[in-house]
Amino acid sequence: MILVGCKKFLEIPLPKDRLVSDAVFTDDNSATSAIIGIYSDMMQTRKIHSFNSSLLTGLESDDLFYPATSVPSYVQFQTNGLVSDNTDIGTSWDQLYSYIYDANACMEGLEKSTGVTPIVKNQLLGEAKFIRAFNYFYLVNLFGDVPLITNTNYQSNSVIARSAKADIYKQIVTDLKDAQGLLPAGYATGERVRPNKWTATALLARTYLYNKDWENAAIQASLVISSGVYNPLPALKDVFLKTSNETIWQLMPVNGSYNTFIAALLVTVLKQMIDAESNGLARLYFQG
């Protein structure tokens, strides 16, 4: 009864640091910011792409050895003794699906938008499809059969069953082929921090490769090589620099103290290894 006369008090304004979807896709700049925001989040500290995918898989494959046994989750990976409540597994799953949700939201917003110009709309749709394919590629390789979610309907998505790996790969291929047609051959930025047509083509080649479709893998890889965008190859000392001509796609660092958490960790450890090599302490940091 009290609420009947209180409509004014129930109309809570949007927080100043949040945008509703209708407002985000009204023009080129705000729509572009939505896509760039996904890349930015992917590079935050201890996210799947900036940290977990390298460290955790490295520990499980014995490529890496983590000496701090006080981290139970890392020990499980290192000893191949994973349990169902491992926090890093749950976190990685959640993060990958959050990026897929964001990509789906961007696609839905762009498709309904009348304010975003056609050229920018195609670019952003291509990027969103690439982002979805990229994250599903990690999901299917880390977890096998996973739920295939291509919209933002949380009610239906919350109860969706897992799809077969083959169906996930089909969606990845579809998204990447769409991205190939939507994305330009050139880069939107000088440091190649946003994908282009060849970025989608390279991931498509890898997708075919993982499915043992050797012929299509060779075709797509050859397209990237013959594009002329990545030649001549840089000198070895310049390969891993942000200006490297060999770079197909890279995420821009968002933390001022390091480029990636895993790089900061490994570079520090490698220096310690070199310093410790003379007295046999290198084994503390890496196996073998």
N, C-alpha and C positions, 0 to 999 in steps of 0.2 A: 504494500500500500504506500509506503514511503517513497518507493522508486518511481511511482507514477508521475510525480511532479518534479523529478530530479534529472530529467534528460540532459540538462545543461551540464550537470556534474559528471555524467557518465561519458560525455564526449571528450575523452582525454586526448590532448594533442600529441602528435608524433614526437618522440625524442629528437633533439637537434642533431644527434649523431646517427640517425637512422633514416632510410629512405624507403617508402613503399614502392612496390614493383611498378605501379602505374607511373610514378614520378621518375623512376630510374631511366625508363626507355622513351622519354619524351624528346631527347635530342642526342646528337652524336657524342658529345662530351660525356654526359652522364652514363650513357650506355657503354662507352669504352671504359669508363672507370669501373663499371661492374665487372667486366672481364679482367681488367688489370688487377682488381682486388683479389681474384682467385689466385693469380700467380703470386701475389704478395703473401697471401696466407700459406701457400705451399712452401715458402722459404722461411717461415718463422722457425724459431728454435725448436728442435726436437719434433719436427713434423716428419711424416713418412718419407717424403722425397728429399728432405734436407738432412736426415739423420737415420731413422729406423731402417730404411730399405738397405742402406749400406752396412750399418753396424750389425743389425740382428741377423741378416742373411750371411754376413761374413763370419759371425760367431758360429752359426750352425754348420757352415760348410768347412770350418776349421781354417779359413783364410786368415781370420783374426783370432787373437786371444786377449781376453779382458782380465787383467790381474786383480781388479777390485771385486773379490768374491762376495762383498757385502751387498751386492745388487742381485737379489734372488732371481729376478726376471732374466737377467743376462746369463746367470749360471744355467738356467734351464735351456737356453739356446746353445750355450757352449757345450753342454753335456748331452745334448739331444734328449732332454727329459722334459719336454713341454707338457704343461697341464692346462686344463680348460680355462682356468681363471687367471691365466697369465695376463697381466695388465697391458703389456706392450702389444700383444696380439689384438686385444679389444680396442686399444687406442688406434692402432694402424687401420683396423677395419672401419672404425667410426670416421677417421679422417678421409679415407678414400671415398666413402659414401657421401661425406659432406661436400667434397669437390664435385662429385657427380650430381648431387642435388643442385648445387650452385650452377653448374653447366645447364642442367635441365631448366632451371628458373630463367636463365638468360635466354635460352632458346625460345621458351614460351613468351617471354616479354618482348623479344625482338620480332617474333612472328606476328604479334598483335600490334606492334608499334606502327604509327603513321608519321612519327616525327623524326625517326632516324633515316638518313639518306640511304638510297639503295646500295651504293658502293660500300659504305661503312657497315650497313646491315649484313651484307654478304661476308665481309671480312670477319665480323664478330660472330656470326653464325658458324663460319668455318672454324674459328678458334674454339667456340663452345663445343662443337662436335669433336674436335681434336682432344680437348681436355677430357671429355667423357670417355673417349676411346683410350686415351693414355692411362687414365685411372682404372678402367676396366681391365686393361692389359696387366696391370699390377695385381689387381684383385684375383683374376683367374689363374695367374701363375703362382700366387701365394696361397690361395685358398681352394682352388679347383672350382666345383660347382658353386655359384653364388646367385643371389637374387638379381634379376635383370630389371632395372628401374629406369624408365625413360620419361617420367613425368614427375610432378611435384605433389601429387595427391597422397598426402601422408596417411590417410585412412586406409586406402587400398594397399599402399606400399608397406605399411606396418605388419601386414599379415601375408605378404607375398612369399611364395615358396622359392627355393633355389632352382635355377635353370641349369641345364647341362652345359658343360664347358663348350661344346660345339656351338650352342646357341649364343653364348657370350661372344665367342670369336666371330660369329656371323655379324653380330651387332657392331663389333669393333671394325670389321672390314667395311660394313655399310657406312659407318660414321666417317671413316678415313677416306673412302671414295667420295663422299659428299664434301668433305673438307678439301680434297684435291680440287674439286670443281669450284669451290667458293673462295679459297684463299689465293692471293696473288703470288706470282713467282718471286717477287722482291720482298724484302723485309720492311715492316712498318717502322722499325727503329734501327739505329746504327749498330747496336750491340747484340742484335739478333735475340732479343728477349721475348719476342712474340713469334709464334710459329708462322711459317709460310707454306706454300704448296709443297715444297720439297721436304719440309718437316713431316707433313702428313704422309708423304710418299715413303720416307725412310722408315717410319713406324709401320706402315703397311707392309713393307718388305720384311721387316722383323716378324710381323704377325704371320705372314705366309711361311717364313722360315721355321717358326716355332710349331707350325702345323705340318711341317715336312712337305709343303707345296713348293718344291725346289724351283720349278719353272717360273711361277709367278713371283717368287722371292727374287730371282735373278732379274726378271723384267723390271720390277720396281726399283731395285738397287741400281740397276744400270741407268734408269732415268735420272736418279739423283747424281750419279757420277758424271753423266754426259750433259748435265744441265749447265756446266761451266761456272756455276756459282761458287764451287768449293775448290777450284784450282787457280793457281798452283798451290800445292800443299805447303804449309809453313815449315820452317826449320823445327827440329825436335824441341828445342828450348822454348819455342813460341806456341806449341800445340795447345797448352792448357791455359793460355791467357785469354782474357775476355775479347781481345781483338783478333783471335785466331781465325784464319780463313777456313779452317776445317770445321768450325762450329756450325752445327745444323740448328740447334736450339739450346738456349741456356736461360736459367732463371736468375733474375737480378737479385743480388743480396739486399736484405732489408735490415740487417743488424750491422751497426757500424763497427763492431769489434771483430767480426769475422765474416767471411763469405758464406761458408756453410759450417755447421757445428762439427760434422764429421771431418771436414778438411782441417779445421782448427785442432781437433783431437789427434788426427793421424799425423799431421805435419809436426806437431809438438812431440809425439811419440817417436817419429822417425829420427828427429834430431837427438832425442834421448838414446835411441838405438845406436846411432853413429858414435855418440859420446861414450856409450857403454860397451861398444863392441870389443874394445881391447881387453876388458876384464870379464867377458862372457855373460854380461847381464842382459843381452839382447833377448834372450829367451823369455824374459819376464813380460815382454810386450807382444810378441808374436810366436805362434807355434811353428816348429820346424826349423 
